[in-house]
Amino acid sequence: MEKGPTPRPALPRAKALAGSVAWFIAVGGTFGCLLPYLSGDWHFHPAPLAARVAGVILIGAGLVPLLRSFADFIQAGGTPVPVASPPRLVVSGCYRYVRNPIYVGFVVVLGGEILLFWSAGLLRYTIVAWAVGIAAVAGMRSRC
């Protein structure tokens, strides 16, 4: 009788935490802050106050699934990084309702930045980021 692959052991909590925080800062910081800043569109344009308030609310709302997803990965003994994934599938928290809450949260944060900075350039950046996320998910699905 043939056995399946041996499951990967869970990472110690400190390593899962460190890896997840590093990934969040590196990827989230790069694509959510650094690239929009370097594009020259991460500055305030004249905008209605309601748009700015909605932008701040969306940024906060988008951070919820992001942070919750990272916490779920840590609790499962891994990180969102594919090479350090948990030994079991994460199906708790936001993953109960959405297949990719990290992508959803990220796009919501970018949507908040569009409203906060009232920037057409950030709108274009968000559309590209959303399309790349869709392509990445489709590519992962085709490999499964």
C-alpha positions in Angstrom: 0.0 0.0 0.0 1.4 3.4 -1.0 1.5 6.2 1.5 1.1 9.9 0.6 3.8 12.4 1.2 5.0 12.9 4.8 3.4 16.0 6.2 5.7 18.9 6.8 6.2 19.6 10.5 4.8 22.9 11.9 7.2 25.7 12.4 7.9 26.8 15.9 5.6 29.8 16.7 8.5 32.3 16.9 9.8 31.3 13.4 6.2 31.4 12.0 5.8 34.8 13.5 9.1 36.2 12.3 8.6 34.8 8.8 5.1 36.2 8.5 6.1 39.6 9.8 9.0 39.8 7.4 6.8 38.7 4.5 4.1 41.2 5.4 6.6 44.1 5.6 8.6 43.0 2.5 5.7 42.3 0.2 3.0 44.5 1.7 5.4 47.4 2.2 6.8 47.1 -1.3 3.6 46.8 -3.2 1.3 48.7 -0.9 3.5 51.6 0.0 6.9 51.8 -1.7 5.8 51.3 -5.4 2.8 53.7 -5.1 5.2 56.2 -3.4 7.8 55.8 -6.1 5.2 56.2 -8.8 4.7 59.8 -7.7 1.0 59.3 -7.1 1.3 58.8 -3.3 0.6 62.5 -2.4 -2.6 64.4 -1.7 -4.6 65.8 -4.6 -7.6 68.1 -4.0 -10.4 65.8 -2.9 -13.7 65.9 -1.1 -13.4 65.3 2.7 -15.9 62.4 2.3 -13.5 60.7 -0.1 -10.6 61.0 2.3 -12.7 59.7 5.2 -13.9 56.8 3.1 -10.3 56.1 2.0 -9.1 55.8 5.6 -12.0 53.5 6.5 -11.2 51.3 3.5 -7.6 51.1 4.4 -8.5 50.0 7.9 -11.1 47.5 6.6 -8.6 46.1 4.1 -6.0 45.5 6.9 -8.5 43.3 8.8 -8.4 40.3 6.4 -4.7 40.8 5.8 -3.8 40.7 9.5 -6.3 38.0 10.3 -5.0 35.8 7.5 -1.4 36.2 8.7 -2.5 35.3 12.2 -4.3 32.2 11.0 -1.1 31.1 9.2 1.0 31.6 12.3 -1.6 29.7 14.4 -1.5 26.8 11.9 2.3 26.6 12.3 3.4 28.3 9.1 3.5 31.5 7.0 1.8 32.7 3.9 5.1 32.2 2.0 4.6 29.0 0.0 8.0 27.5 0.9 7.1 27.8 4.7 3.4 27.0 4.5 1.7 25.3 7.4 1.4 21.5 7.5 -2.4 21.7 7.2 -4.7 23.8 5.1 -5.8 27.0 6.7 -9.7 27.1 6.6 -10.4 29.3 9.6 -11.0 33.1 9.8 -11.4 34.8 6.5 -10.6 31.6 4.7 -14.0 30.3 5.7 -15.6 32.9 3.4 -13.0 33.9 0.8 -10.5 31.8 -1.0 -7.8 34.5 -1.1 -8.4 37.1 1.6 -4.9 38.5 1.4 -5.5 39.6 -2.2 -9.0 40.9 -1.3 -7.6 42.9 1.7 -4.7 44.2 -0.4 -7.0 45.5 -3.2 -9.3 47.1 -0.6 -6.3 48.9 1.0 -5.3 50.1 -2.5 -8.8 51.3 -3.1 -8.6 53.3 0.2 -5.4 54.8 -1.0 -7.1 55.9 -4.3 -9.7 57.8 -2.3 -7.3 59.1 0.4 -4.9 60.5 -2.2 -7.6 61.1 -4.9 -5.2 59.7 -7.5 -5.9 58.5 -11.0 -2.4 57.0 -11.0 -3.2 54.9 -8.0 -6.4 53.7 -9.7 -4.3 52.5 -12.7 -1.9 50.8 -10.3 -4.7 49.1 -8.4 -6.2 47.8 -11.6 -2.9 46.3 -12.6 -2.3 44.8 -9.1 -5.8 43.3 -9.2 -5.2 41.8 -12.6 -1.8 40.4 -11.5 -3.6 38.9 -8.4 -6.2 37.3 -10.6 -3.6 35.8 -12.9 -1.6 34.5 -10.0 -4.6 32.8 -8.5 -5.6 31.3 -11.9 -2.0 30.1 -12.3 -2.0 28.4 -8.9 -5.4 26.8 -9.6 -4.2 25.3 -12.9 -1.2 23.7 -11.1 -3.4 22.0 -8.5 
